[in-house]
Amino acid sequence: MSNAKILLIEDNPLQAKQTQAVMESAGYNVILAENGGSGFRVAKTQPIDLVLLDVVLPDFSGAQICQWLKRDEATRAIPVIMLTSKNSVEDKVAGLQIGADDYVPKPFSRPELLARVEAVLRREARMVGEPSEDREVIRTGSLEIDVARREVSMSGTALSLTTREFDLLTFLAAHPGQIFTRHQLLSRIWGFDYDGTDRTVDVHVSWLRTKLRGVDGHDYFRTVRGVGYAFRPHP
């Protein structure tokens, strides 16, 4: 998606110019917004494929803008990458917990930023159903997920999964090794307006873990204490 439209919300003129140049050199179309309020309005009124969002802004914090984007019906599907000079694990987890899709610390290199942007855009394309031959059927060990037919089998035997179990398993299996917070999983699988709690995710992962491990003994889900879960492919 090198022709994707990127919204860059950055108040530092020099940083904005440099980041815009990096993105445009890779073929992306960039729209600049110098504060959170104007950036949020652009996201609501124009077709945007991804938002690059600075954490420190003159009017509202990047965290506030990210939360608004993820809660508004018109913008909730737009992926957000936070850009910040803070680089602690706690800051990264906090960014992910408010709904950000990724977190890039400053200063960042051109290859790193482009790699992160491309990864998020590819992930979003798969989620909205862009054809991807290598993801129509996901296989690892004895587990096989037929995404198009919404069927799951292990060692050739069909498994009975609920709709939410299938959606959660498919999403995690499509991103092996990637850690997702409970908040991210809850919002992506159940929707941002779902009034359940993070415990909902824990319960469904527990059910899936039991069903899958009962067949081949492998635990397909890695629990990251205090953060969330990652899919663990069969070795």
C-alpha positions as CSV (number, residue, x, y, z in Angstrom):
1,M,0.0,0.0,0.0
2,S,2.7,2.5,-1.0
3,N,0.1,4.9,-2.2
4,A,-1.7,4.9,1.2
5,K,-2.8,8.2,2.7
6,I,-1.0,8.9,5.9
7,L,-2.1,11.5,8.4
8,L,0.9,12.9,10.3
9,I,-0.1,14.8,13.5
10,E,3.1,16.5,14.6
11,D,3.6,20.1,16.0
12,N,7.4,20.3,15.6
13,P,7.9,21.8,12.1
14,L,11.4,20.3,11.6
15,Q,10.3,16.8,12.7
16,A,7.1,17.1,10.7
17,K,9.1,18.0,7.5
18,Q,11.6,15.2,8.0
19,T,8.9,12.6,8.7
20,Q,6.9,13.7,5.7
21,A,9.9,13.5,3.5
22,V,10.6,9.9,4.6
23,M,7.0,8.8,4.0
24,E,6.7,10.6,0.6
25,S,10.0,9.1,-0.6
26,A,8.4,5.7,-0.1
27,G,5.4,6.7,-2.2
28,Y,2.9,7.5,0.6
29,N,0.6,10.5,0.4
30,V,1.0,12.6,3.6
31,I,-1.4,15.1,5.2
32,L,0.1,17.3,7.9
33,A,-1.8,18.4,11.0
34,E,0.1,20.6,13.6
35,N,-2.1,19.8,16.6
36,G,-4.4,17.1,17.8
37,G,-7.7,18.9,17.3
38,S,-7.1,19.6,13.6
39,G,-5.7,16.1,13.1
40,F,-8.8,14.6,14.6
41,R,-11.0,16.6,12.3
42,V,-9.0,15.5,9.2
43,A,-9.4,11.9,10.2
44,K,-13.2,12.3,10.6
45,T,-13.6,14.0,7.2
46,Q,-11.1,12.4,4.9
47,P,-10.2,8.9,3.9
48,I,-7.1,8.1,6.0
49,D,-5.3,4.8,5.9
50,L,-3.0,5.3,8.9
51,V,-2.2,8.0,11.5
52,L,1.3,8.8,12.7
53,L,0.6,10.5,16.0
54,D,3.1,12.4,18.2
55,V,2.6,12.0,21.9
56,V,3.3,15.6,22.9
57,L,1.0,18.1,21.2
58,P,0.2,21.7,22.0
59,D,-3.6,21.3,22.6
60,F,-4.4,17.7,23.5
61,S,-2.1,14.8,24.3
62,G,-1.5,12.1,21.8
63,A,-3.0,9.7,24.2
64,Q,-6.3,11.7,24.2
65,I,-6.3,11.9,20.4
66,C,-5.7,8.2,20.1
67,Q,-8.6,7.4,22.5
68,W,-10.9,9.7,20.5
69,L,-9.9,8.1,17.2
70,K,-10.5,4.6,18.6
71,R,-13.9,5.5,20.1
72,D,-15.4,7.4,17.2
73,E,-17.4,5.3,14.8
74,A,-16.0,7.2,11.8
75,T,-12.3,6.7,12.8
76,R,-12.1,3.6,14.9
77,A,-10.8,1.4,12.1
78,I,-7.9,3.7,11.3
79,P,-4.6,2.2,12.6
80,V,-2.5,4.5,14.8
81,I,1.2,4.5,15.3
82,M,2.4,6.6,18.3
83,L,5.6,8.6,17.9
84,T,7.4,9.6,21.1
85,S,10.7,10.4,22.7
86,K,9.7,8.2,25.7
87,N,11.2,4.7,25.4
88,S,10.4,2.8,28.5
89,V,8.5,-0.5,28.5
90,E,5.8,1.1,30.7
91,D,5.3,3.9,28.2
92,K,5.0,1.5,25.3
93,V,2.5,-0.7,27.2
94,A,0.5,2.4,28.1
95,G,0.3,3.4,24.5
96,L,-0.9,0.0,23.4
97,Q,-3.4,-0.1,26.2
98,I,-5.2,3.0,24.9
99,G,-5.6,1.4,21.5
100,A,-2.5,2.3,19.5
101,D,-1.5,-0.2,16.9
102,D,2.3,0.3,17.4
103,Y,4.7,2.6,19.2
104,V,7.9,4.0,17.6
105,P,10.4,5.9,19.9
106,K,12.2,8.9,18.7
107,P,14.7,9.3,17.2
108,F,13.8,6.7,14.7
109,S,15.6,5.7,11.5
110,R,14.0,5.8,8.1
111,P,14.0,2.0,7.6
112,E,12.5,1.4,11.1
113,L,9.6,3.8,10.6
114,L,8.8,2.5,7.1
115,A,9.0,-1.1,8.3
116,R,6.6,-0.4,11.1
117,V,4.2,1.5,8.8
118,E,4.3,-1.2,6.2
119,A,3.7,-3.9,8.8
120,V,0.6,-2.2,10.3
121,L,-0.9,-1.5,6.8
122,R,-0.4,-5.2,5.8
123,R,-2.0,-6.3,9.0
124,E,-5.0,-4.0,8.5
125,A,-5.3,-5.1,4.9
126,R,-5.6,-8.8,6.0
127,M,-8.2,-7.8,8.6
128,V,-10.5,-6.1,6.1
129,G,-10.3,-9.0,3.7
130,E,-7.8,-8.0,1.1
131,P,-6.9,-11.1,-0.9
132,S,-3.8,-12.8,0.6
133,E,-3.2,-16.4,-0.6
134,D,-0.9,-17.3,2.2
135,R,-3.5,-16.3,4.7
136,E,-6.6,-18.1,3.3
137,V,-5.5,-21.2,5.2
138,I,-3.3,-20.9,8.3
139,R,-1.4,-24.1,9.3
140,T,0.9,-24.8,12.2
141,G,1.5,-28.2,13.6
142,S,-1.7,-30.2,13.5
143,L,-3.8,-27.0,13.6
144,E,-5.5,-25.8,10.3
145,I,-7.6,-22.7,10.1
146,D,-9.7,-22.2,6.9
147,V,-10.4,-18.5,7.1
148,A,-12.7,-18.3,4.1
149,R,-14.9,-21.3,5.3
150,R,-14.5,-20.4,9.0
151,E,-13.5,-23.9,9.8
152,V,-10.9,-25.2,12.2
153,S,-9.5,-28.7,12.4
154,M,-6.7,-30.5,14.2
155,S,-5.1,-33.6,12.8
156,G,-8.0,-33.7,10.3
157,T,-10.7,-33.6,13.0
158,A,-13.0,-30.6,13.0
159,L,-13.2,-28.5,16.1
160,S,-16.4,-26.8,17.3
161,L,-15.7,-23.1,18.1
162,T,-18.0,-20.3,18.8
163,T,-18.0,-17.2,16.5
164,R,-15.8,-15.2,19.0
165,E,-13.5,-18.1,19.6
166,F,-12.9,-18.5,15.8
167,D,-12.4,-14.7,15.3
168,L,-10.0,-14.5,18.3
169,L,-8.0,-17.6,17.2
170,T,-7.8,-16.4,13.6
171,F,-6.7,-12.9,14.5
172,L,-3.9,-14.1,16.8
173,A,-2.8,-16.9,14.5
174,A,-2.4,-14.4,11.6
175,H,0.1,-12.5,13.7
176,P,2.3,-15.2,15.3
177,G,4.5,-14.0,18.1
178,Q,3.0,-10.5,18.1
179,I,1.8,-9.4,21.6
180,F,-1.6,-7.9,21.8
181,T,-3.1,-6.3,24.9
182,R,-6.4,-7.4,26.3
183,H,-7.8,-4.0,25.4
184,Q,-6.7,-4.4,21.7
185,L,-8.2,-7.8,21.5
186,L,-11.4,-6.8,23.1
187,S,-11.8,-3.8,20.8
188,R,-10.9,-5.7,17.6
189,I,-12.8,-8.9,18.2
190,W,-15.8,-7.6,20.2
191,G,-15.9,-4.0,19.0
192,F,-15.1,-0.7,20.7
193,D,-18.7,-0.2,21.9
194,Y,-18.7,-3.6,23.7
195,D,-19.3,-3.1,27.4
196,G,-17.5,-6.2,28.6
197,T,-14.3,-6.3,30.5
198,D,-10.7,-7.6,29.9
199,R,-11.8,-10.8,31.7
200,T,-13.8,-11.6,28.6
201,V,-10.6,-12.1,26.6
202,D,-9.0,-14.2,29.4
203,V,-12.0,-16.5,29.4
204,H,-12.0,-17.0,25.7
205,V,-8.3,-17.6,25.5
206,S,-8.7,-20.2,28.3
207,W,-11.4,-22.0,26.4
208,L,-9.3,-22.0,23.2
209,R,-6.2,-23.1,25.0
210,T,-8.1,-26.1,26.5
211,K,-9.7,-27.1,23.2
212,L,-6.4,-27.0,21.2
213,R,-4.0,-28.3,23.9
214,G,-6.4,-31.3,24.5
215,V,-5.6,-32.5,20.9
216,D,-1.8,-32.2,20.5
217,G,-0.6,-31.0,23.9
218,H,0.8,-27.8,22.6
219,D,-0.1,-24.5,24.2
220,Y,-0.8,-22.1,21.3
221,F,-1.1,-19.0,23.5
222,R,1.7,-17.2,25.4
223,T,0.5,-15.2,28.3
224,V,2.5,-11.9,28.7
225,R,1.9,-11.0,32.4
226,G,0.4,-7.6,32.8
227,V,0.0,-7.1,29.1
228,G,-1.9,-9.6,27.1
229,Y,-1.4,-12.6,24.7
230,A,0.6,-13.8,21.7
231,F,0.1,-16.7,19.4
232,R,2.7,-19.4,19.8
233,P,3.0,-21.5,16.6
234,H,3.7,-25.2,17.0
235,P,7.5,-25.8,16.8
